[in-house]
Amino acid sequence: MKPATAACSLALAFFSMAPAFSQSVAFTFDDGPQLKAMPRMNPQARNAALLAALEKHHVKAALFVTLGNGADRPEGLALAKAWGDAGHAIGNHTVTHLDLNGKTTTLKQYQDEILACEAVIRTLPGFKPWFRFTFLREGDTPEKRDGIKAFLKTRGMRNAYVSLDTSDWRLDSALAKVLNEHPDADLAPFRAVYLAHLRQRAEAYRNLSRRLFGRDVPQVMLLHHNLINALFLDHAIQLFKSMGWTIIDPETAYRDFVYSLDPQRPSPGQSLLISAARSLGYRPENWERLLDDGDEEIKELKRKGVLSAPAASD
């Protein structure tokens, strides 16, 4: 037996003895607050819709601020503050969404963006010393990976892992494309594929957590501060409730020991569970569906004639 396979088998056997827990999920949103123009809803309306859906269902979430998207201006900072005022956590997602895996990105540049974002958001109610890596990428060299981990540790900052990754951003790009061309377009097809995508990802990552740890881990889901969530977040929360999932706040989810793990993750952008699987040399069924960018959903929109051209990329 190869070493990686042996390690995987031993780890899976150990974790299979762990007790089972009921499935839970925490909602988190990246890249907010967005001030860019979008069809149907202005920035204030989008922000209000997201907060209204969370309030309706008594959900406490987290907003990871990308400072250059709006919070560096008074009108954008007010939108971020509204999240803290509503009892949601506020975390750090850099200034310009710089990619640490970028060949020209230096460790110092990345650290400086973290510090610049923190200088603004630490004044907001709900601020947490949480950092979420942009693109979920932790560096393309050992020097960057080790350096950023040491930097976060020195500053007492948590790596705000994602376990349940989604491609809502891809569907949002497709939605914006259609609405820019046809402002009165029917939203129902987008709502259907969006909810189907969340269900598919939720079930796939739940199965992966059971295979890796022998139980349901509290999932931390990645969504974005965008139009598609402003329109359909209410439906998304209802979906998880209908599936029997308990919705918890991110801080509660992060108390699970899984989020204290530090798997080796040299591959770009991935959830914590994907990283753990790769570290163990384990490749689950339907691996490609966990790693694509909503490709099947985009194909479905094209089959229905809703989308006639390739969706815009992030």
Number of C-alpha atoms within 10 A of each C-alpha: 7 8 10 13 13 13 16 20 16 12 14 18 15 13 15 16 11 13 10 13 11 11 16 20 22 25 22 24 21 21 24 24 32 27 20 10 9 16 16 14 14 15 22 15 13 24 25 16 20 22 20 16 20 19 14 10 13 11 17 21 24 25 26 28 31 27 29 19 18 23 24 17 12 10 14 22 19 16 22 27 21 18 24 19 13 16 16 25 24 27 28 31 27 27 23 16 18 17 20 26 23 11 10 9 15 15 17 12 13 20 16 14 20 22 15 16 22 23 10 15 25 15 10 18 18 21 20 20 18 21 21 22 23 20 15 19 20 25 26 18 13 11 11 19 19 12 17 19 16 12 13 17 12 9 10 11 17 18 18 23 24 24 26 28 24 25 21 23 21 20 27 22 18 23 23 20 19 21 17 14 10 11 12 11 13 12 15 9 15 21 20 14 18 25 20 15 18 21 15 15 20 22 13 18 21 22 17 23 23 17 18 26 22 20 21 21 25 28 29 27 21 20 23 23 23 25 28 25 24 21 18 20 22 18 16 19 19 15 16 18 14 10 12 12 17 14 22 19 19 22 16 11 19 20 11 13 9 19 21 12 11 13 15 12 21 18 14 15 19 22 24 23 24 28 21 22 20 19 17 22 17 19 12 16 11 9 12 10 14 21 16 11 17 21 14 13 19 21 14 16 18 15 11 11 11 19 17 11 12 11 19 14 11 7
